[in-house]
Amino acid sequence: MRPDLITRIRQLLPAHHPRPEIELLYRMMLDYPERGGKGVRSELLLLSARAHGVSEGTPNRSSAGWEAAMWLATTLELFQNWVLIHDDIADDSEERRGLPALHRQYGVPLALNAGDALHAYMWGALQKAEVPAAYAEILNMIHRTAEGQHLDLAWVQQAQWNLSAADYLDMVRLKTAYYTVVVPLRLGAIAAGRHPDVRFEEAGIALGAAFQIRDDVLNLSGEAAQYGKEIGGDLLEGKRTLIVLRWLELATPQQKETFLAEMNKPRPAKRPEVIAQLHAWLLESGAVTYAQGVADAQAERGLKLLALALSAAPDQEAAQTILKLAEGLARREA
């Protein structure tokens, strides 16, 4: 994340309170933002603002459009972080960005409350942007993300595995694509006082799906130090990934029986040796290659649409940077 966005978050969030318990809340709210992260969503928004004609401000001078874009980018970062707190609780994740998840450090009740508080401050950042049209975009982003998260969690709660690739893509388009690509692109245009190109939605949905599939691949076969989360965590959490759904189509009856018996247990009851065997089966199969192929197709489609949507943007240098960033996002290897 950009240092100037961290600075804005620190300025927005309270830091001190005479009651040590409440000061702990303030530290917890700042915990995930200060762990860093790539900040790709906020960077995409700021690049979109530049591409649509906003001049980047300097430390001593800032245009009204850039100031609005910066507060919208801060809004996105706060959204990302309170959602991650809640997501880690829902999945009972061990780690986030290389450190124990917030609820692992402080317990679920305190972490849940910190996420709720951070959510409230997100609206404060949006108010500072003073861009009325952005409210509808943020609301749409929250609604779509919640729908995708509900699908993801409902499948786990209902022990549902009879799912298709189309089901998976529906879920990730809602859960990931809107807040990762679609809304950042649209908010950048809105900060510039322009109407977002209608193709941003279709392009962003495809690119967001490619991003999430790559994330699933990295969760299974990436390097923990680069990935920032535990490798194989999706298996422990019983995630319905494209890799797993494809593997279930190819697995032997015995493999499938072993898999379903283990996946239908709560995370603490899952046996490490069985998880290790399932992990190995997934890596040995062609399911990872299949998922990467789907991601490549989604990335290619999304990048073509995005190039068309940005072809008439006022700042073509920023537009080309967006395309490079989007390609890196969709074809990521870390």
C-alpha positions as CSV (number, residue, x, y, z in Angstrom):
1,M,0.0,0.0,0.0
2,R,1.2,3.6,-0.7
3,P,2.7,5.3,2.3
4,D,0.5,8.3,1.8
5,L,-2.6,6.1,2.1
6,I,-1.3,4.7,5.4
7,T,-0.8,8.3,6.6
8,R,-4.4,9.1,5.8
9,I,-5.6,6.0,7.6
10,R,-3.6,7.0,10.6
11,Q,-5.0,10.5,10.5
12,L,-8.6,9.2,10.2
13,L,-8.4,6.6,12.9
14,P,-8.2,7.6,16.6
15,A,-4.9,6.7,18.4
16,H,-5.3,7.4,22.1
17,H,-7.9,7.0,24.8
18,P,-7.7,7.3,28.5
19,R,-9.2,3.8,28.9
20,P,-6.6,1.2,27.9
21,E,-9.3,-1.2,26.7
22,I,-10.5,1.3,24.1
23,E,-6.9,2.2,23.1
24,L,-6.5,-1.5,22.4
25,L,-9.5,-1.3,20.0
26,Y,-7.7,1.6,18.2
27,R,-4.5,-0.5,17.8
28,M,-6.5,-3.4,16.6
29,M,-8.2,-1.3,13.9
30,L,-4.8,-0.2,12.6
31,D,-3.3,-3.7,12.8
32,Y,-4.2,-5.0,9.3
33,P,-3.6,-1.7,7.5
34,E,-0.2,-1.4,9.0
35,R,0.7,-5.0,8.0
36,G,0.9,-3.6,4.5
37,G,-0.4,-5.6,1.5
38,K,0.1,-4.8,-2.1
39,G,-2.6,-2.1,-2.3
40,V,-3.5,-3.1,-5.8
41,R,-7.1,-2.0,-5.5
42,S,-6.3,1.5,-4.4
43,E,-3.5,1.8,-7.0
44,L,-5.9,0.7,-9.7
45,L,-8.3,3.5,-8.6
46,L,-5.7,6.2,-8.5
47,L,-4.4,5.1,-12.0
48,S,-7.9,5.2,-13.3
49,A,-8.3,8.7,-12.0
50,R,-5.1,9.8,-13.8
51,A,-6.1,8.0,-17.0
52,H,-9.4,10.0,-16.9
53,G,-7.6,13.3,-16.6
54,V,-6.9,13.9,-12.9
55,S,-3.4,15.4,-12.2
56,E,-1.6,13.7,-9.3
57,G,-1.0,16.1,-6.5
58,T,2.3,16.9,-4.8
59,P,3.0,17.0,-1.0
60,N,2.4,20.8,-1.0
61,R,-0.3,21.0,-3.7
62,S,-3.2,18.8,-4.6
63,S,-5.9,19.1,-7.1
64,A,-9.5,18.7,-6.0
65,G,-9.8,15.6,-8.2
66,W,-6.7,14.0,-6.8
67,E,-7.8,14.7,-3.2
68,A,-11.1,13.0,-3.9
69,A,-9.3,10.1,-5.5
70,M,-7.0,9.7,-2.6
71,W,-9.9,9.6,-0.1
72,L,-11.7,7.1,-2.3
73,A,-8.6,5.0,-2.4
74,T,-8.4,5.2,1.4
75,T,-12.1,4.1,1.5
76,L,-11.2,1.0,-0.6
77,E,-8.3,0.1,1.7
78,L,-10.4,0.4,4.8
79,F,-13.1,-1.8,3.1
80,Q,-10.5,-4.4,2.2
81,N,-9.2,-4.5,5.8
82,W,-12.4,-4.8,7.7
83,V,-13.6,-7.4,5.3
84,L,-10.4,-9.4,5.8
85,I,-10.9,-9.3,9.6
86,H,-14.4,-10.8,9.1
87,D,-13.3,-13.2,6.5
88,D,-10.5,-14.6,8.7
89,I,-13.0,-15.1,11.5
90,A,-15.5,-16.8,9.2
91,D,-12.8,-19.2,7.8
92,D,-11.0,-19.5,11.2
93,S,-7.8,-18.6,9.3
94,E,-4.4,-19.0,11.0
95,E,-2.5,-16.2,9.3
96,R,-2.9,-12.9,7.5
97,R,0.0,-11.2,5.7
98,G,2.6,-13.4,7.5
99,L,1.3,-12.9,11.0
100,P,-1.4,-14.5,13.1
101,A,-4.9,-13.5,12.1
102,L,-6.4,-10.8,14.4
103,H,-8.9,-13.2,16.0
104,R,-6.1,-15.6,16.8
105,Q,-4.3,-12.8,18.7
106,Y,-7.3,-11.3,20.5
107,G,-10.2,-13.7,20.2
108,V,-13.3,-13.6,18.0
109,P,-15.4,-11.1,19.9
110,L,-12.8,-8.4,20.0
111,A,-11.7,-9.0,16.4
112,L,-15.3,-8.9,15.2
113,N,-15.9,-5.6,17.0
114,A,-12.7,-4.1,15.6
115,G,-13.8,-5.1,12.0
116,D,-17.2,-3.4,12.7
117,A,-15.5,-0.3,14.0
118,L,-13.2,-0.1,10.9
119,H,-16.2,-0.5,8.7
120,A,-17.7,2.6,10.3
121,Y,-14.5,4.6,9.7
122,M,-14.6,3.6,6.1
123,W,-17.7,5.7,5.7
124,G,-15.8,8.6,7.3
125,A,-13.2,8.3,4.6
126,L,-15.9,8.2,1.9
127,Q,-17.5,11.3,3.3
128,K,-14.1,13.2,3.1
129,A,-14.0,12.4,-0.6
130,E,-17.0,14.6,-1.2
131,V,-18.1,12.7,-4.3
132,P,-21.8,11.9,-4.0
133,A,-21.8,9.5,-7.0
134,A,-19.3,7.3,-5.2
135,Y,-21.8,6.3,-2.5
136,A,-23.8,4.1,-5.0
137,E,-20.6,2.4,-6.2
138,I,-19.5,1.6,-2.6
139,L,-22.9,0.2,-1.7
140,N,-23.0,-1.9,-4.9
141,M,-19.5,-3.2,-4.0
142,I,-20.6,-4.1,-0.5
143,H,-23.8,-5.8,-1.7
144,R,-22.0,-7.9,-4.3
145,T,-19.1,-8.9,-2.0
146,A,-21.6,-10.0,0.7
147,E,-23.5,-12.1,-1.8
148,G,-20.3,-13.8,-3.0
149,Q,-19.2,-14.4,0.6
150,H,-22.6,-15.9,1.4
151,L,-22.3,-18.4,-1.4
152,D,-18.8,-19.3,-0.3
153,L,-19.8,-19.8,3.4
154,A,-23.1,-21.4,2.6
155,W,-21.5,-24.2,0.5
156,V,-19.2,-25.0,3.5
157,Q,-22.0,-24.9,6.1
158,Q,-24.3,-27.0,4.0
159,A,-21.5,-29.5,3.1
160,Q,-22.3,-28.9,-0.6
161,W,-19.8,-30.3,-3.1
162,N,-22.0,-31.0,-6.1
163,L,-20.9,-27.8,-7.7
164,S,-19.8,-26.9,-11.2
165,A,-17.1,-24.5,-12.6
166,A,-20.0,-22.1,-13.4
167,D,-21.0,-22.1,-9.8
168,Y,-17.5,-21.3,-8.7
169,L,-17.2,-18.5,-11.2
170,D,-20.5,-17.0,-10.1
171,M,-19.2,-16.9,-6.6
172,V,-15.7,-15.3,-7.3
173,R,-17.2,-12.8,-9.7
174,L,-19.3,-11.5,-6.8
175,K,-16.9,-12.0,-3.9
176,T,-13.7,-10.8,-5.6
177,A,-14.2,-9.1,-8.9
178,Y,-16.3,-6.1,-7.9
179,Y,-14.1,-4.8,-5.2
180,T,-10.8,-5.9,-6.8
181,V,-11.2,-4.5,-10.3
182,V,-14.7,-3.3,-11.3
183,V,-15.3,-0.7,-8.6
184,P,-11.7,0.7,-8.5
185,L,-11.8,1.4,-12.2
186,R,-15.3,3.0,-12.0
187,L,-14.4,5.1,-8.9
188,G,-11.3,6.5,-10.6
189,A,-13.4,7.7,-13.5
190,I,-16.0,9.2,-11.1
191,A,-13.3,11.1,-9.2
192,A,-12.4,12.7,-12.5
193,G,-16.0,13.8,-13.0
194,R,-16.6,11.3,-15.9
195,H,-19.0,8.5,-16.5
196,P,-17.3,5.1,-16.2
197,D,-17.1,3.1,-19.4
198,V,-19.7,0.4,-19.3
199,R,-17.1,-2.2,-20.4
200,F,-15.3,-1.8,-17.0
201,E,-17.8,-4.1,-15.4
202,E,-17.4,-7.0,-17.9
203,A,-13.6,-6.6,-18.1
204,G,-13.3,-6.3,-14.3
205,I,-15.5,-9.4,-13.7
206,A,-13.2,-11.5,-16.0
207,L,-10.0,-10.1,-14.5
208,G,-11.3,-10.6,-11.0
209,A,-12.1,-14.2,-11.7
210,A,-8.6,-14.8,-13.1
211,F,-7.1,-13.1,-10.0
212,Q,-9.1,-15.4,-7.6
213,I,-8.2,-18.6,-9.5
214,R,-4.5,-17.6,-9.4
215,D,-4.9,-17.0,-5.6
216,D,-6.4,-20.5,-5.2
217,V,-3.4,-22.0,-7.1
218,L,-1.0,-20.1,-4.9
219,N,-2.8,-21.2,-1.8
220,L,-2.1,-24.8,-2.9
221,S,1.4,-24.5,-4.4
222,G,2.8,-21.1,-3.6
223,E,5.6,-20.0,-1.2
224,A,4.3,-19.0,2.2
225,A,6.7,-16.1,2.6
226,Q,5.5,-14.5,-0.7
227,Y,1.9,-15.5,-0.4
228,G,1.3,-14.1,3.1
229,K,-1.1,-16.8,4.2
230,E,-0.8,-20.5,5.1
231,I,-0.2,-22.8,2.2
232,G,-3.1,-25.3,2.0
233,G,-5.3,-23.2,4.1
234,D,-8.1,-23.5,1.6
235,L,-8.2,-27.3,2.2
236,L,-8.3,-26.9,5.9
237,E,-11.2,-24.4,5.5
238,G,-13.0,-26.6,3.0
239,K,-13.0,-24.0,0.3
240,R,-14.8,-24.9,-3.0
241,T,-12.1,-23.9,-5.4
242,L,-12.0,-24.6,-9.1
243,I,-9.0,-26.9,-8.6
244,V,-10.9,-29.0,-6.1
245,L,-14.1,-29.2,-8.1
246,R,-12.2,-30.3,-11.2
247,W,-10.2,-32.9,-9.1
248,L,-13.5,-34.3,-7.8
249,E,-14.5,-35.1,-11.4
250,L,-11.3,-37.0,-11.9
251,A,-10.8,-38.7,-8.5
252,T,-11.2,-42.4,-7.8
253,P,-14.2,-43.4,-5.7
254,Q,-11.9,-44.2,-2.8
255,Q,-10.1,-40.8,-3.1
256,K,-13.4,-39.0,-3.2
257,E,-14.7,-40.9,-0.2
258,T,-11.5,-40.0,1.8
259,F,-11.8,-36.4,0.7
260,L,-15.5,-35.9,1.6
261,A,-15.1,-37.6,4.9
262,E,-12.3,-35.2,5.9
263,M,-13.8,-32.1,4.4
264,N,-17.1,-32.6,6.3
265,K,-15.2,-32.3,9.6
266,P,-14.7,-28.9,11.3
267,R,-11.2,-27.5,10.9
268,P,-9.9,-28.5,14.3
269,A,-10.9,-32.1,13.7
270,K,-9.1,-32.5,10.4
271,R,-6.2,-34.8,10.5
272,P,-2.8,-33.3,9.3
273,E,-1.7,-36.6,7.6
274,V,-5.0,-36.8,5.6
275,I,-4.8,-33.2,4.6
276,A,-1.2,-33.8,3.4
277,Q,-2.4,-36.7,1.3
278,L,-5.2,-34.7,-0.2
279,H,-2.9,-31.9,-0.9
280,A,-0.5,-34.3,-2.7
281,W,-3.4,-35.8,-4.8
282,L,-4.4,-32.3,-5.9
283,L,-0.9,-31.3,-6.9
284,E,-0.4,-34.6,-8.8
285,S,-3.6,-34.3,-10.8
286,G,-4.2,-32.1,-13.8
287,A,-6.6,-29.9,-11.8
288,V,-4.1,-27.2,-11.2
289,T,-3.2,-27.0,-14.9
290,Y,-6.9,-26.9,-15.8
291,A,-7.6,-24.0,-13.4
292,Q,-4.6,-22.1,-14.7
293,G,-6.0,-22.5,-18.2
294,V,-9.4,-21.1,-17.1
295,A,-7.6,-18.2,-15.5
296,D,-5.6,-17.5,-18.7
297,A,-8.8,-17.4,-20.7
298,Q,-10.5,-15.1,-18.3
299,A,-7.4,-12.8,-18.2
300,E,-7.1,-12.6,-22.0
301,R,-10.8,-11.7,-22.3
302,G,-10.7,-9.2,-19.5
303,L,-7.5,-7.5,-20.8
304,K,-9.0,-7.1,-24.3
305,L,-12.1,-5.5,-23.0
306,L,-10.2,-3.2,-20.7
307,A,-7.9,-2.1,-23.5
308,L,-11.0,-1.1,-25.5
309,A,-12.5,0.7,-22.6
310,L,-9.4,2.7,-22.0
311,S,-8.6,3.4,-25.7
312,A,-10.0,6.9,-25.6
313,A,-8.8,7.8,-22.0
314,P,-7.2,11.3,-21.9
315,D,-4.0,10.1,-20.3
316,Q,-2.8,7.1,-22.3
317,E,0.4,6.6,-20.2
318,A,-1.7,6.0,-17.1
319,A,-4.0,3.8,-19.2
320,Q,-1.1,1.6,-20.3
321,T,0.0,1.3,-16.7
322,I,-3.5,0.1,-15.8
323,L,-3.2,-2.6,-18.4
324,K,0.1,-3.7,-17.1
325,L,-1.1,-3.7,-13.5
326,A,-4.3,-5.6,-14.6
327,E,-2.2,-8.2,-16.4
328,G,0.0,-8.7,-13.4
329,L,-3.0,-9.1,-11.2
330,A,-4.6,-11.7,-13.5
331,R,-1.5,-13.6,-14.2
332,R,0.1,-13.3,-10.7
333,E,2.6,-15.8,-9.5
334,A,3.0,-14.4,-5.9
